[in-house]
Amino acid sequence: MDHILDSLSKLSELSHDELTELSNQIVAEFDSASESDDVTVESVARMTELADAMDSVKQELANRETQ
């Protein structure tokens, strides 16, 4: 998760391939968290944070397409 947060802090510096890889990492982390039988406040917060991270990646990709 720390790598994801670090990458989010520099989205505009990442290449398209790096953004794609980051997106894949976010999805994998989300899937892992959502497949757990033990749903806690922390796991829900983590999934929310990951969903927000994916929104940021999608927005960065959309911004690049319009430039």
Biopython code that builds the backbone (N, CA, C, O; Angstrom):
import numpy as np
from Bio.PDB.StructureBuilder import StructureBuilder

atoms = [
    (1, "MET", "N", (0.822, -1.189, 0.000)),
    (1, "MET", "CA", (0.000, 0.000, 0.000)),
    (1, "MET", "C", (0.869, 1.257, 0.000)),
    (1, "MET", "O", (0.495, 2.268, -0.594)),
    (2, "ASP", "N", (2.016, 1.199, 0.657)),
    (2, "ASP", "CA", (2.899, 2.367, 0.708)),
    (2, "ASP", "C", (3.377, 2.756, -0.687)),
    (2, "ASP", "O", (3.488, 3.941, -1.002)),
    (3, "HIS", "N", (3.662, 1.753, -1.524)),
    (3, "HIS", "CA", (4.096, 2.037, -2.896)),
    (3, "HIS", "C", (2.992, 2.753, -3.667)),
    (3, "HIS", "O", (3.265, 3.668, -4.444)),
    (4, "ILE", "N", (1.766, 2.341, -3.454)),
    (4, "ILE", "CA", (0.632, 2.983, -4.130)),
    (4, "ILE", "C", (0.535, 4.440, -3.688)),
    (4, "ILE", "O", (0.394, 5.337, -4.519)),
    (5, "LEU", "N", (0.610, 4.671, -2.392)),
    (5, "LEU", "CA", (0.509, 6.035, -1.883)),
    (5, "LEU", "C", (1.655, 6.905, -2.386)),
    (5, "LEU", "O", (1.456, 8.074, -2.716)),
    (6, "ASP", "N", (2.856, 6.333, -2.444)),
    (6, "ASP", "CA", (4.003, 7.064, -2.960)),
    (6, "ASP", "C", (3.787, 7.438, -4.427)),
    (6, "ASP", "O", (4.068, 8.565, -4.834)),
    (7, "SER", "N", (3.295, 6.501, -5.204)),
    (7, "SER", "CA", (3.055, 6.758, -6.629)),
    (7, "SER", "C", (1.954, 7.793, -6.830)),
    (7, "SER", "O", (2.021, 8.599, -7.758)),
    (8, "LEU", "N", (0.956, 7.775, -5.977)),
    (8, "LEU", "CA", (-0.133, 8.753, -6.092)),
    (8, "LEU", "C", (0.367, 10.175, -5.891)),
    (8, "LEU", "O", (-0.178, 11.120, -6.462)),
    (9, "SER", "N", (1.398, 10.321, -5.082)),
    (9, "SER", "CA", (1.922, 11.658, -4.807)),
    (9, "SER", "C", (2.648, 12.251, -6.009)),
    (9, "SER", "O", (2.954, 13.443, -6.026)),
    (10, "LYS", "N", (2.923, 11.429, -7.007)),
    (10, "LYS", "CA", (3.633, 11.925, -8.195)),
    (10, "LYS", "C", (2.988, 11.417, -9.487)),
    (10, "LYS", "O", (3.687, 11.046, -10.430)),
    (11, "LEU", "N", (1.664, 11.403, -9.525)),
    (11, "LEU", "CA", (0.940, 10.896, -10.693)),
    (11, "LEU", "C", (1.359, 11.560, -11.995)),
    (11, "LEU", "O", (1.537, 10.889, -13.012)),
    (12, "SER", "N", (1.514, 12.860, -11.961)),
    (12, "SER", "CA", (1.823, 13.588, -13.197)),
    (12, "SER", "C", (3.207, 13.240, -13.738)),
    (12, "SER", "O", (3.489, 13.484, -14.911)),
    (13, "GLU", "N", (4.068, 12.678, -12.905)),
    (13, "GLU", "CA", (5.421, 12.309, -13.332)),
    (13, "GLU", "C", (5.497, 10.895, -13.899)),
    (13, "GLU", "O", (6.501, 10.529, -14.511)),
    (14, "LEU", "N", (4.449, 10.097, -13.703)),
    (14, "LEU", "CA", (4.468, 8.705, -14.139)),
    (14, "LEU", "C", (4.173, 8.582, -15.625)),
    (14, "LEU", "O", (3.391, 9.352, -16.183)),
    (15, "SER", "N", (4.806, 7.610, -16.255)),
    (15, "SER", "CA", (4.531, 7.332, -17.663)),
    (15, "SER", "C", (3.186, 6.615, -17.766)),
    (15, "SER", "O", (2.613, 6.189, -16.763)),
    (16, "HIS", "N", (2.706, 6.494, -18.979)),
    (16, "HIS", "CA", (1.440, 5.782, -19.206)),
    (16, "HIS", "C", (1.547, 4.340, -18.696)),
    (16, "HIS", "O", (0.630, 3.831, -18.052)),
    (17, "ASP", "N", (2.669, 3.696, -18.989)),
    (17, "ASP", "CA", (2.872, 2.318, -18.534)),
    (17, "ASP", "C", (2.905, 2.225, -17.009)),
    (17, "ASP", "O", (2.373, 1.279, -16.429)),
    (18, "GLU", "N", (3.527, 3.200, -16.369)),
    (18, "GLU", "CA", (3.571, 3.216, -14.909)),
    (18, "GLU", "C", (2.177, 3.433, -14.320)),
    (18, "GLU", "O", (1.837, 2.848, -13.292)),
    (19, "LEU", "N", (1.377, 4.269, -14.969)),
    (19, "LEU", "CA", (0.002, 4.469, -14.513)),
    (19, "LEU", "C", (-0.808, 3.189, -14.654)),
    (19, "LEU", "O", (-1.614, 2.860, -13.784)),
    (20, "THR", "N", (-0.595, 2.474, -15.745)),
    (20, "THR", "CA", (-1.288, 1.206, -15.956)),
    (20, "THR", "C", (-0.890, 0.198, -14.883)),
    (20, "THR", "O", (-1.742, -0.504, -14.339)),
    (21, "GLU", "N", (0.389, 0.126, -14.584)),
    (21, "GLU", "CA", (0.872, -0.783, -13.544)),
    (21, "GLU", "C", (0.303, -0.385, -12.181)),
    (21, "GLU", "O", (-0.097, -1.249, -11.401)),
    (22, "LEU", "N", (0.265, 0.897, -11.896)),
    (22, "LEU", "CA", (-0.314, 1.375, -10.640)),
    (22, "LEU", "C", (-1.791, 0.985, -10.552)),
    (22, "LEU", "O", (-2.259, 0.546, -9.502)),
    (23, "SER", "N", (-2.505, 1.144, -11.633)),
    (23, "SER", "CA", (-3.906, 0.747, -11.680)),
    (23, "SER", "C", (-4.058, -0.742, -11.377)),
    (23, "SER", "O", (-4.942, -1.140, -10.618)),
    (24, "ASN", "N", (-3.201, -1.554, -11.966)),
    (24, "ASN", "CA", (-3.243, -2.997, -11.715)),
    (24, "ASN", "C", (-2.953, -3.321, -10.253)),
    (24, "ASN", "O", (-3.574, -4.214, -9.677)),
    (25, "GLN", "N", (-2.019, -2.602, -9.659)),
    (25, "GLN", "CA", (-1.688, -2.812, -8.242)),
    (25, "GLN", "C", (-2.857, -2.440, -7.347)),
    (25, "GLN", "O", (-3.147, -3.126, -6.367)),
    (26, "ILE", "N", (-3.523, -1.350, -7.690)),
    (26, "ILE", "CA", (-4.679, -0.908, -6.903)),
    (26, "ILE", "C", (-5.780, -1.959, -6.964)),
    (26, "ILE", "O", (-6.369, -2.310, -5.942)),
    (27, "VAL", "N", (-6.055, -2.457, -8.161)),
    (27, "VAL", "CA", (-7.094, -3.474, -8.325)),
    (27, "VAL", "C", (-6.739, -4.734, -7.531)),
    (27, "VAL", "O", (-7.599, -5.312, -6.866)),
    (28, "ALA", "N", (-5.486, -5.156, -7.599)),
    (28, "ALA", "CA", (-5.061, -6.349, -6.866)),
    (28, "ALA", "C", (-5.219, -6.163, -5.356)),
    (28, "ALA", "O", (-5.691, -7.063, -4.661)),
    (29, "GLU", "N", (-4.826, -5.002, -4.857)),
    (29, "GLU", "CA", (-4.972, -4.716, -3.417)),
    (29, "GLU", "C", (-6.448, -4.691, -3.022)),
    (29, "GLU", "O", (-6.828, -5.228, -1.981)),
    (30, "PHE", "N", (-7.273, -4.064, -3.860)),
    (30, "PHE", "CA", (-8.702, -3.987, -3.577)),
    (30, "PHE", "C", (-9.313, -5.380, -3.563)),
    (30, "PHE", "O", (-10.070, -5.722, -2.654)),
    (31, "ASP", "N", (-8.985, -6.183, -4.572)),
    (31, "ASP", "CA", (-9.513, -7.547, -4.637)),
    (31, "ASP", "C", (-9.115, -8.345, -3.406)),
    (31, "ASP", "O", (-9.929, -9.073, -2.838)),
    (32, "SER", "N", (-7.868, -8.207, -3.000)),
    (32, "SER", "CA", (-7.385, -8.912, -1.818)),
    (32, "SER", "C", (-8.168, -8.494, -0.575)),
    (32, "SER", "O", (-8.563, -9.334, 0.234)),
    (33, "ALA", "N", (-8.384, -7.206, -0.435)),
    (33, "ALA", "CA", (-9.112, -6.698, 0.735)),
    (33, "ALA", "C", (-10.580, -7.112, 0.707)),
    (33, "ALA", "O", (-11.155, -7.426, 1.748)),
    (34, "SER", "N", (-11.183, -7.114, -0.469)),
    (34, "SER", "CA", (-12.610, -7.418, -0.559)),
    (34, "SER", "C", (-12.903, -8.909, -0.439)),
    (34, "SER", "O", (-14.037, -9.286, -0.141)),
    (35, "GLU", "N", (-11.909, -9.767, -0.665)),
    (35, "GLU", "CA", (-12.111, -11.209, -0.575)),
    (35, "GLU", "C", (-11.979, -11.736, 0.843)),
    (35, "GLU", "O", (-12.263, -12.905, 1.102)),
    (36, "SER", "N", (-11.558, -10.897, 1.743)),
    (36, "SER", "CA", (-11.380, -11.314, 3.134)),
    (36, "SER", "C", (-12.736, -11.592, 3.780)),
    (36, "SER", "O", (-13.702, -10.857, 3.571)),
    (37, "ASP", "N", (-12.788, -12.658, 4.561)),
    (37, "ASP", "CA", (-14.009, -12.987, 5.295)),
    (37, "ASP", "C", (-14.169, -12.106, 6.531)),
    (37, "ASP", "O", (-15.255, -12.015, 7.103)),
    (38, "ASP", "N", (-13.088, -11.467, 6.931)),
    (38, "ASP", "CA", (-13.081, -10.641, 8.132)),
    (38, "ASP", "C", (-13.197, -9.167, 7.743)),
    (38, "ASP", "O", (-12.190, -8.494, 7.526)),
    (39, "VAL", "N", (-14.431, -8.676, 7.657)),
    (39, "VAL", "CA", (-14.660, -7.277, 7.293)),
    (39, "VAL", "C", (-14.605, -6.430, 8.562)),
    (39, "VAL", "O", (-15.362, -6.633, 9.511)),
    (40, "THR", "N", (-13.686, -5.481, 8.539)),
    (40, "THR", "CA", (-13.509, -4.597, 9.690)),
    (40, "THR", "C", (-13.612, -3.144, 9.224)),
    (40, "THR", "O", (-13.640, -2.860, 8.026)),
    (41, "VAL", "N", (-13.667, -2.260, 10.170)),
    (41, "VAL", "CA", (-13.674, -0.834, 9.851)),
    (41, "VAL", "C", (-12.407, -0.483, 9.076)),
    (41, "VAL", "O", (-12.442, 0.313, 8.137)),
    (42, "GLU", "N", (-11.292, -1.081, 9.479)),
    (42, "GLU", "CA", (-10.017, -0.808, 8.812)),
    (42, "GLU", "C", (-10.006, -1.309, 7.373)),
    (42, "GLU", "O", (-9.493, -0.630, 6.484)),
    (43, "SER", "N", (-10.571, -2.497, 7.137)),
    (43, "SER", "CA", (-10.567, -3.034, 5.767)),
    (43, "SER", "C", (-11.482, -2.224, 4.856)),
    (43, "SER", "O", (-11.181, -2.024, 3.679)),
    (44, "VAL", "N", (-12.588, -1.764, 5.401)),
    (44, "VAL", "CA", (-13.487, -0.917, 4.605)),
    (44, "VAL", "C", (-12.813, 0.419, 4.301)),
    (44, "VAL", "O", (-12.931, 0.937, 3.190)),
    (45, "ALA", "N", (-12.116, 0.970, 5.270)),
    (45, "ALA", "CA", (-11.385, 2.226, 5.050)),
    (45, "ALA", "C", (-10.299, 2.033, 4.001)),
    (45, "ALA", "O", (-10.076, 2.908, 3.165)),
    (46, "ARG", "N", (-9.630, 0.898, 4.042)),
    (46, "ARG", "CA", (-8.589, 0.588, 3.054)),
    (46, "ARG", "C", (-9.184, 0.482, 1.651)),
    (46, "ARG", "O", (-8.617, 1.004, 0.691)),
    (47, "MET", "N", (-10.325, -0.193, 1.533)),
    (47, "MET", "CA", (-10.979, -0.318, 0.221)),
    (47, "MET", "C", (-11.441, 1.043, -0.289)),
    (47, "MET", "O", (-11.365, 1.318, -1.486)),
    (48, "THR", "N", (-11.915, 1.887, 0.609)),
    (48, "THR", "CA", (-12.329, 3.236, 0.220)),
    (48, "THR", "C", (-11.128, 4.031, -0.273)),
    (48, "THR", "O", (-11.216, 4.740, -1.275)),
    (49, "GLU", "N", (-10.015, 3.912, 0.427)),
    (49, "GLU", "CA", (-8.788, 4.603, 0.029)),
    (49, "GLU", "C", (-8.309, 4.101, -1.337)),
    (49, "GLU", "O", (-7.851, 4.887, -2.166)),
    (50, "LEU", "N", (-8.415, 2.811, -1.559)),
    (50, "LEU", "CA", (-8.016, 2.248, -2.848)),
    (50, "LEU", "C", (-8.947, 2.709, -3.973)),
    (50, "LEU", "O", (-8.492, 2.990, -5.082)),
    (51, "ALA", "N", (-10.236, 2.786, -3.689)),
    (51, "ALA", "CA", (-11.189, 3.281, -4.693)),
    (51, "ALA", "C", (-10.882, 4.739, -5.031)),
    (51, "ALA", "O", (-10.934, 5.128, -6.198)),
    (52, "ASP", "N", (-10.568, 5.532, -4.037)),
    (52, "ASP", "CA", (-10.189, 6.928, -4.272)),
    (52, "ASP", "C", (-8.904, 7.010, -5.095)),
    (52, "ASP", "O", (-8.767, 7.872, -5.962)),
    (53, "ALA", "N", (-7.966, 6.106, -4.815)),
    (53, "ALA", "CA", (-6.711, 6.069, -5.567)),
    (53, "ALA", "C", (-6.985, 5.753, -7.032)),
    (53, "ALA", "O", (-6.395, 6.361, -7.925)),
    (54, "MET", "N", (-7.878, 4.804, -7.274)),
    (54, "MET", "CA", (-8.222, 4.454, -8.659)),
    (54, "MET", "C", (-8.870, 5.640, -9.359)),
    (54, "MET", "O", (-8.594, 5.893, -10.532)),
    (55, "ASP", "N", (-9.723, 6.362, -8.658)),
    (55, "ASP", "CA", (-10.332, 7.566, -9.238)),
    (55, "ASP", "C", (-9.255, 8.561, -9.653)),
    (55, "ASP", "O", (-9.354, 9.177, -10.714)),
    (56, "SER", "N", (-8.239, 8.718, -8.831)),
    (56, "SER", "CA", (-7.148, 9.646, -9.148)),
    (56, "SER", "C", (-6.380, 9.208, -10.389)),
    (56, "SER", "O", (-6.033, 10.034, -11.234)),
    (57, "VAL", "N", (-6.118, 7.915, -10.496)),
    (57, "VAL", "CA", (-5.409, 7.393, -11.675)),
    (57, "VAL", "C", (-6.255, 7.599, -12.926)),
    (57, "VAL", "O", (-5.746, 8.040, -13.956)),
    (58, "LYS", "N", (-7.537, 7.283, -12.840)),
    (58, "LYS", "CA", (-8.432, 7.461, -13.994)),
    (58, "LYS", "C", (-8.502, 8.931, -14.406)),
    (58, "LYS", "O", (-8.525, 9.242, -15.597)),
    (59, "GLN", "N", (-8.536, 9.829, -13.430)),
    (59, "GLN", "CA", (-8.585, 11.262, -13.741)),
    (59, "GLN", "C", (-7.309, 11.710, -14.428)),
    (59, "GLN", "O", (-7.359, 12.497, -15.373)),
    (60, "GLU", "N", (-6.168, 11.223, -13.970)),
    (60, "GLU", "CA", (-4.900, 11.576, -14.593)),
    (60, "GLU", "C", (-4.858, 11.071, -16.041)),
    (60, "GLU", "O", (-4.404, 11.788, -16.933)),
    (61, "LEU", "N", (-5.316, 9.872, -16.270)),
    (61, "LEU", "CA", (-5.359, 9.340, -17.641)),
    (61, "LEU", "C", (-6.296, 10.161, -18.520)),
    (61, "LEU", "O", (-5.979, 10.439, -19.677)),
    (62, "ALA", "N", (-7.444, 10.547, -17.980)),
    (62, "ALA", "CA", (-8.408, 11.357, -18.725)),
    (62, "ALA", "C", (-7.819, 12.729, -19.060)),
    (62, "ALA", "O", (-7.999, 13.237, -20.167)),
    (63, "ASN", "N", (-7.118, 13.318, -18.097)),
    (63, "ASN", "CA", (-6.484, 14.619, -18.329)),
    (63, "ASN", "C", (-5.453, 14.540, -19.449)),
    (63, "ASN", "O", (-5.333, 15.463, -20.255)),
    (64, "ARG", "N", (-4.728, 13.465, -19.496)),
    (64, "ARG", "CA", (-3.703, 13.294, -20.550)),
    (64, "ARG", "C", (-4.343, 13.131, -21.916)),
    (64, "ARG", "O", (-3.791, 13.591, -22.916)),
    (65, "GLU", "N", (-5.483, 12.490, -21.973)),
    (65, "GLU", "CA", (-6.164, 12.286, -23.255)),
    (65, "GLU", "C", (-6.683, 13.603, -23.847)),
    (65, "GLU", "O", (-6.785, 13.743, -25.066)),
    (66, "THR", "N", (-7.004, 14.553, -22.988)),
    (66, "THR", "CA", (-7.545, 15.814, -23.470)),
    (66, "THR", "C", (-6.468, 16.827, -23.807)),
    (66, "THR", "O", (-6.772, 17.903, -24.322)),
    (67, "GLN", "N", (-5.221, 16.503, -23.527)),
    (67, "GLN", "CA", (-4.122, 17.451, -23.805)),
    (67, "GLN", "C", (-3.593, 17.267, -25.184)),
    (67, "GLN", "O", (-2.671, 17.973, -25.591)),
]
sb = StructureBuilder()
sb.init_structure("model")
sb.init_model(0)
sb.init_chain("A")
sb.init_seg("    ")
for serial, (resi, resn, name, xyz) in enumerate(atoms, 1):
    if name == "N":
        sb.init_residue(resn, " ", resi, " ")
    sb.init_atom(name, np.array(xyz, "f"), 0.0, 1.0, " ", f" {name:<3s}", serial, name[0])
structure = sb.get_structure()
